[in-house]
Amino acid sequence: MNKLTIQIRPVTPPDVPAISALAREIWQASYPGIITQEQIDFMLEQRYGHERLYDDLEDADKWLDQAFHDGRRVGFAFSELYKGEFKLDKLYIHPDAQRQGVGGQLIAHVAARAAKLGYPCVILAVNKRNEKAIASYRKYGFSVRESVVDDIGHGFVMDDFVMEKKL
């Protein structure tokens, strides 16, 4: 396994269409078989529609970072202050860049921000059936804290583990 050297930069308004498209590509490669196509489409629109992303960029308690390798956008991480904790809300790596250290570098970037702001840990939520992601998070020091089921509307739920990484 070769570790890719990446550059991490903040997402800016001109990046929004590319982030939305990258999210769609990654979700279509990752989530079939875990959740239905209808839920994938609903969640992509809810979380990665252009207006939602523009709004997130304006929120002082949210950070949107993107990773580049050789000038190509290969992933992104969104973090936020959530109910008094520091949350890694989204972490997505293009399938052909997975298992090459990109996720770990983005996690380290987010964890450094959380530590600098004085938070003792980083939390995240991951679908209980997303075994690859769970294994990756464990590799980077996360452990399961609790199990949750959240109704997100339109008959869909998020059946997740909340994981935490102590800093």
C-alpha positions in Angstrom: 0.0 0.0 0.0 1.4 3.3 -1.0 0.5 6.3 1.0 -0.6 9.2 -1.2 0.8 12.6 -0.5 -2.2 15.0 -0.3 -2.8 18.7 0.1 -5.8 19.7 2.3 -7.5 22.9 1.5 -10.7 24.5 2.7 -13.8 24.2 0.4 -14.7 27.5 -1.1 -17.9 28.5 -2.9 -16.5 27.7 -6.4 -15.7 24.2 -5.2 -19.3 23.4 -4.2 -20.4 21.8 -7.6 -17.3 19.6 -7.6 -17.9 18.5 -4.0 -21.5 17.7 -4.7 -20.5 15.7 -7.8 -17.8 13.8 -5.9 -20.2 13.0 -3.1 -22.6 11.5 -5.6 -19.9 9.4 -7.3 -18.6 8.1 -3.9 -22.1 7.4 -2.6 -23.1 5.5 -5.7 -20.0 3.3 -5.4 -20.3 2.8 -1.6 -23.9 2.6 -0.4 -25.9 0.3 -2.7 -26.5 -2.8 -0.7 -26.2 -0.8 2.6 -29.2 1.5 2.0 -31.8 1.7 -0.8 -31.2 3.8 -3.9 -34.2 5.9 -2.8 -32.5 6.7 0.5 -29.2 7.4 -1.3 -30.9 9.9 -3.6 -32.8 11.5 -0.6 -29.7 11.9 1.5 -27.5 13.2 -1.3 -30.1 15.9 -2.0 -30.5 16.7 1.7 -26.8 16.8 2.5 -25.0 17.7 -0.7 -27.4 19.9 -2.6 -25.6 23.1 -3.7 -27.7 25.4 -1.4 -27.0 23.2 1.6 -23.3 23.2 0.9 -23.3 27.0 0.4 -25.1 27.4 3.8 -22.6 25.1 5.5 -19.7 27.3 4.2 -21.3 30.3 5.9 -21.6 28.6 9.3 -18.7 29.5 11.7 -19.1 26.2 13.6 -18.5 24.1 10.5 -15.3 23.3 8.6 -15.3 21.9 5.1 -11.9 20.5 3.9 -11.0 18.8 0.6 -8.0 16.6 -0.2 -6.1 16.8 -3.5 -3.5 14.4 -4.9 -1.5 15.5 -7.9 -4.1 18.3 -8.5 -7.0 15.9 -8.4 -9.7 16.2 -5.7 -9.8 12.7 -4.0 -11.9 13.3 -0.9 -13.3 15.6 1.6 -14.1 15.9 5.3 -16.7 18.1 7.0 -16.5 18.7 10.7 -18.6 20.7 13.1 -19.5 21.6 16.6 -22.5 19.4 17.4 -24.3 19.4 20.8 -21.1 20.5 22.6 -18.8 18.0 20.9 -16.5 18.1 17.9 -18.0 15.9 15.2 -16.5 14.5 12.0 -19.8 14.7 10.1 -18.6 13.6 6.7 -15.5 11.8 5.4 -15.5 10.5 1.9 -12.7 9.3 -0.3 -12.9 8.4 -4.0 -12.9 4.6 -4.4 -9.7 4.6 -6.4 -7.9 6.6 -3.6 -9.2 4.5 -0.7 -6.8 2.4 1.5 -4.0 4.8 0.6 -3.9 6.9 3.7 -6.1 9.8 2.5 -8.8 9.2 5.1 -6.2 9.0 7.8 -4.6 12.3 6.8 -8.0 14.0 6.8 -8.9 12.5 10.2 -5.6 13.7 11.6 -6.3 17.2 10.2 -9.8 17.3 11.8 -8.4 15.9 15.1 -5.7 18.5 15.2 -8.4 21.2 14.8 -10.5 19.7 17.5 -7.5 19.5 19.9 -6.5 23.1 19.1 -10.1 24.2 20.0 -9.8 22.2 23.3 -12.1 19.3 22.6 -11.1 16.0 24.2 -12.4 13.7 21.4 -13.8 13.6 17.9 -17.1 11.8 17.3 -18.7 10.5 14.1 -21.7 8.4 13.1 -21.4 5.5 10.7 -24.0 3.2 9.2 -23.9 -0.1 11.1 -23.7 -2.1 7.9 -20.8 -0.1 6.5 -18.2 -2.6 7.6 -15.3 -1.1 5.5 -15.8 2.3 7.0 -16.1 0.9 10.6 -12.9 -1.1 10.1 -11.1 2.0 8.8 -12.3 4.2 11.7 -11.1 1.5 14.2 -7.7 1.6 12.4 -7.5 5.3 13.1 -8.3 5.0 16.8 -12.1 5.3 16.9 -14.2 3.0 19.1 -18.0 2.5 19.2 -19.6 4.6 21.9 -23.3 3.9 21.3 -25.8 2.7 18.8 -28.5 5.1 17.5 -31.4 5.1 15.1 -32.5 8.5 13.8 -35.6 9.1 11.7 -34.5 11.5 8.9 -38.0 11.8 7.3 -39.7 10.4 4.2 -39.7 6.9 5.8 -35.9 6.7 6.1 -33.8 6.1 9.2 -30.1 6.3 9.9 -29.1 3.1 11.8 -25.7 4.1 13.0 -22.9 3.6 15.5 -21.6 6.7 17.1 -17.8 6.3 17.3 -15.3 8.4 19.2 -11.6 9.0 19.1 -10.0 10.4 22.2 -7.4 13.1 21.6 
